[in-house]
């Protein structure tokens, strides 16, 4: 009896992961714990940071067998092998690896986005374009620091403040950096209200910040329905590699504006985007294993991401100052900061900063124009990198 019992205990201990805990595993579990705290305690982009952090926790549990990075290490993945040998997270990660989740996120974003401010003020698209400068400057900086062009492209795209786009580019060009880049991208999206205001105030004068802009013209229903179709066609012809993201973004918006598929629009805005967010967050977090995450380059990625985001904000504000001069003081340069893709948070920051200077100032709808232009701009930037460097 004693021998049977002792043998069972030994077998149980052999199957447990207690003897597999090492310092690197403990560090990763602690990092996951910190991210969970930031998501719950500080509410830093919790909808994605929480599943990303818990995915990191699951992937770094010894012997859990939920994620097997080696199944995805080759240039070509064997789906049958993944189905046969993979764990739960391996199967869900196929949606990232095959490029399914980010476009579906864009479908939901499109269904929730109102492009009327951009249609009413087409000049806003220049602010959205100017706010992508951080992407390309950081791309060059990353190359100078020793990253190859595909890694630099993935790092630079953090400057667009668009998590799904960063994931879409990285899963194709530098999948080994996916965990670090996703965490950096969503962290800076959450920190928009902290990072942007000092940059905005430093680059503008009090007089510029106090500018009250004229009310936008009404936009007809026909304009709202034609816009997503025209944008899809033009962008896809000029840059086919951006067609997936832009096309799904505009399809979601057409669902919303057409008024004839209310069920599809509501599904894209709620159930679909919520389900995909869970799958995307957990599986992206699961790529952050100790051997890929605990490297000096992770720190460089975080720092470069901050530079990219800050420079994108500065680029939008500085171009806003140019438009302020050209318009004879009718455009508030603060709305340029909303040219990054963090919708609608960046537009709200423009409103808050402007209203602190002038309580009667309402910049939100004006800032939404550059903000939604930034969504399109980041997708176009992603298409540029994929066109140049995707195999």
N, C-alpha and C positions, 0 to 999 in steps of 0.2 A: 504494500500500500504506500509506504514512504517513498519507495523508488518510483512508483507511478506518479505520485504527487510532485516529487522533486524534478522528475523528467518533464512534467507539464510546465512547471515554473520556468525551467531552463529554456524550453521551447518558446514560451511566452516572451521571455526576456530577449531571446534571439530575434523574435519578430518585431519587438518594439524598436523605437528609434533612439532610445536613450544613449546608446553607445555610438550613435552617429552624429550627435551634436558636437559641432566644432565652433571655433571663434567666429568664422565667417558666417555660418548659419545663424548664430546668435545675433550678429550685427545686422543681418538682413531682417530678421524677425523684429529687432528693435526699430529699424527704419520703417518697416511696415506699421509698427505700433504708433510711431510719431505721425505718420501720414494719416492714419485712422483718427488720431487725436485732432489733427488740423482740420480734417473733413467734418468731424462731429462737433468738437469743441469750439473751433474758430470759424466753421462754416466756409472753408476755402473750397469753392467749386465742389460741394459734396456729392452732387449727382454722378460725377465721374471719378473724383479723387477717392471716394470711399470704396467703390468696386475695384479700382486700380490697386489701392493699398491692400485690400483683402486678397486680391489675386496674387500679389507679391507674397503675402503671408502663406497662402496655400502652396505656391510653387516652391517655397523654401522649407517646407516641412519635410524632414528626412523620411525617406521610404514611403511617402504618401502615394507616389506614382501618378500624380494628377497631370504632370506636364513633363514631356520628354523633348527638350530642344534639339537633340540629335536627329530626330525625325524630320526636322525642317532645315537642317544645316546645308544640304546640297542645293545645287541650282534648280533641280527639278524635284518636286515632292511626290512621293508614292502614296496616293490616297488610300489604296487598299492596305498598305503596310500600317498607315496611321490608324485605320479602322480596326485592324487586327491587334496592334500592340499599344495603341495610344490610350491615355486616360481621358477623363471628362474634359479637361482643359485643352488637350490636344485636338479633340474633335471640334470644340467651340472655336479654337484658334484658326481653324480652316477659314472661317469667315473673315478674319483679318488677312491671312496669307493670300487668299484668293481675291482680296479687294472688294468684299461684299459689304461689310459693315459701314465704312465711312460714307460711301454714296447713299446708303439708306438713312444715315444720320442727316445727310444733306437734304434728302427728300423731306424729312420732318422739319428741318430748319426752314426750307422753302415754304412749307405749308403754314409756318408760324410767322413769316416775314412779310411786312408791308413795304413794297417797293415804291409806293406813291411819293415819298419825299425825294427819292432819287429821280423819278420821272418828272416831278414838278420842278426840280432844280438840277438839270443834267450836268451842270458844272461840278457837282459834287463828286462825279466820277474821277476828276483829276485829283481831288483830295484823297480818295481811296487809293489811287495809283501811287501818289507821293508817299503814302504811309507804308508802302511795300519796300521802301528803300533799305530798311534795316535787314530785310531778307538777303539782298544781294551784297550789301557791304559785309555782313557777317559771313556770308558764303566765302568771300575773298579772304577775310580774316581767319576763318577756319582752315583754309588751304595753307596760309602762311604759318599756321601752328602745327602743320604736319598731317592734317586729315586729308584723305583723298577726296576727289570731286564728288563722289556719291555720298560720302559721309558729310561733307561740307554742305551739300544741297539739303540734306535732311536736317542738319543743325540750323541752317539759315531760315528754313521755313517756319521755325518757332516764332520768328519776328512777325508773322502774320496773325499771331494770337488766335489761331484756329486749330484746335486739337485734332478733329477728324482729318483735316488736310495734312497736318504734320504726320499723323499715323499712316495715311495713304501713301505719302511720298517715302517715308522711312521703311515701310514693309516691303517696298520694291527695291529701293536703292541701298539701304543699310539696315537690314532687319536685326543685326546684332546690337544696334543702338536703340531699338524700339522702346524698351523700358525707360531708359534715361530720358529720351526725347519726349515721350508721352508725359512723364511726370513733370518735366520742366515746362512743357507747353501748357498743361492744365494748371500748374501752380501759378504761372505768370498771368494766365487768364483770371484766376481768382484774385490776384494782387493788383489788378487794373486800378481800383480806387486808391491804392497806396502809391504805386509807381508813377502813374501819369500826372497827377496834379502838380508835383514839384517841377516837372519838366515843362508843363504848360505855363506855369507862372514865371519860370526863368526865361522863357523865350518870348513872352508877350509883355506889353505895357499895360498899365491899369486902364488907359484910354481904350486900347484895343479890346480888352476883356469886357468892357462896359457896353460895347456896341450892341444895340438892339436891332435885330434883323426883321425885315418885312415878312408878313404872313405869306406862306406858300400858297400858290394857286390851287384850286380844286383839280383833282385828276379824275378823268372819266373812267367808266368801267371798261370801255373799249381799249383805252390806253393800257390799263392794268392787265388785260388779257393778251394784248399783242406783245407787250414788253417781254415776257418770258420766252415767247416763241422766237422773236427777233434776236434776243441775246443768245439763245441756244444755237441758232443757225450761224450767226456771225462768229461767235467764239469757236465753235466746232470746226468751221471751215478754216479759220486762221490757225487754230491750235488744236488739232484733233485729240491730243493727249489730255486736254482739259474737258473733253466732252462728257466724260462719265460724271465728274463732280458737278459741273455747271448744268448739265442736262437734268440730273436728278434734283438739283436745287430748284431749277425752273419748273420742272414737272410738279413738284410739291406746291410751288407758288400758283401754278395754273389750276391745280385742284382747288386752292383757296379762292382764287379770284373768279373762276368760272361760275361758281354758285350752283352747279348741276351735279356735283359729286360730293355733297356734304359729308356723307359717311366716310368716303375715302380720305377727305381732308382731315376729319377728326381722328381717324385711325392713324394717319401719318403723324399728326401733332401729338398724339397721346400714346396709345398702346404700342404702335410699331417702334417709335423712337425710344420709348422707355425700355422695351425688351432688348433692342439692339444696344442701347447704352449699357445695360447690365453685361451682356455678352462681350462687348468691346472692352469695357473697363477691366473686367476680371481677367480676360485673356491677355490683354496688353500688360497688365501688372504682373502676370505670370511669366512674362519673358525676362523680368528683372531678377535673374538668378545671381548668386554670389559671384560666380566666375565671369559674368558679363558686366555686372553693375559696380562691383567694388574695384574700380580701376581709376587711375588719375584722369583718364579722359572723361569720366562722368562729371568730375568737377569742372573741367573745361567746357563741357556741354552746357552745364547749368549757368556758368558765367557768360558764355557766348550767347545763350538764349536770352539772358537779361540784357545784354548789349543790343541784340537784334530787336527786342521789343522796345527798348528805350529809344533806339534810333528810328524805328518806325513811327513812334509817337512824335518824335522831334521832326521827322520829315513831313508828317501831315500838318503839324502846327506851322512850320516854316513856309510851306506852300500856302497855308491859310493866310499868312502875313502878306505874301505876294498878291493873293486875291483881294485882300483888304486894301492894298495900295491901288490895284488896278480898278477896283469897284468904287473908289473914292470914299472908302471907309464904311461901306454898306455890309461887308461880310465880316463876321466875328471870327478871327483866326482860331479860336478855341475849338471850333467844330472840326478842324483838321485832325485833332487828336483822335477823333472817332473813326478815322480811316482804317484803323486796325479792325480785325474781323470779330472782335468780342462783342457780339450782338446780344442784348441792347446795352450791356454794361458800360461800354466805352461812351456811348451817346449820353447815358445818364451822368457820367463823370463830367462831360462837357457842360451839361445843364447845371450841375452842382457848382462847378468852379465859376461859371459865368454868373450864376445867381448870387454868389457870395459878394461879387463886385457890384452887382446891380440887381436888387431884389425883384425888380419888375421885368427882368430879362428871362425869356423862355426859349432856350436853344434846343430843346430836346428833339423836336421834329426836324429842325434844320440839321442837327447832328446825325439823325438817322439816315440822311442821304449818303454822306461819306461812310457811315457804318455798314450799310448794306452793300455799298460799292466795294468796301474792303473785303467782304465775303467773296464777291466775284473776283476781286484782285488777287486774293490769296490762292484761289483755285487756278487762276491763270498762271500765277508764279509757279505753282506746282506742276502745271502742264509744261511750262518752259523747261524745268529741271528734268522731268520725265522724258521729254522729247530729246533732250541733249544727252542724257546719261543712262536711261533705262536700256537694258539689253534686249 
